[in-house]
Amino acid sequence: MLYLAPLLTLAGCAAGYLLPAELFPDTGSDAEVGDLQVPSELDLGWVVVGQTGTGTLTLTNGGRANLVLTDLAQSGDAGGPVVTVPEAFDAGDYLLAAGDAVDLAVTFAPTAEGCLSTTLTISSDDPDQPQVDVPITGCGTDGLDASLFLNVDDAWEAWLDGTSFSARGADDYSSVEQVVWKIAPGAHLLAVRGQDTSGWAGLIGGVLMGQDALTLSGDGAWVSTAEDPGEGWEQRSFDDSTWTEAIPCADAAWGRGSSGPLLDLGALWVWSKADYQADGEDTGWFRVTFTVPEPE
């Protein structure tokens, strides 16, 4: 005789049993729970003693339900990186909706050479990882001497990593100006706004460390635009992907003069558009990222 086992189903039928859905919790990827996503670490790199380095730590809820952040605790070396906790956390638990993110500002102001670290412990109602530790490190350095050499027909203002450091008066393109920085190893952004008051427009410049050129105008790394890019264009976070390579000026109308040493290194006069010979006022915006090597 053939015997048939009773059917085990979630829907009622004449030959089956009913089992409550609670016995089958949804534990797959589609479960509607919060999911905390954070970087495994944050490295602020080198920062010159007496200056302040900055960074951003982003907390993201990659889940399909609200995520409750219950605590942000910092521990580690005295004088290490500091995380600025948003004021909203002061009122208690912080609710992060599904798909949303919150940025935490991080600063590091070393008072001596050496590397220091801080651990940010994040507590939440994420069922898979209710507590996450994120190490944050930064290294203080006395800095290295780097020199900017710049000449713009006719005037310029420049920023290093978003901080304005010099401005030239108008109609003074006859000499190259040198500015010396104490700078940390790593990547840096030089941003220059050049102003032409009349006649031809051009820029020539470079960043040198000793006799070594870290970047020279015309080396393909300088990008530019002739259209006002708006606020924040001098900041490292600005997206310059639509800018084009600075255009070399075909005519050596400026001669050698004080720009001779830059020309000898391979620098070129450049501008933000091809008709640099047009008469009248003109403005060009330039950006270049260069890297200072770590000391051997």
Helices and strands as residue ranges (DSSP letters): E 7-9, E 16-18, G 21-23, E 36-37, E 42-48, E 53-61, E 67-76, E 82-84, G 87-91, E 94-96, E 101-108, E 114-124, E 131-141, E 144-153, E 155-160, E 163-167, E 177-183, E 186-196, E 202-209, E 212-216, E 223-225, E 244-245, E 247-248, G 257-259, H 260-265, E 270-271, E 282-292
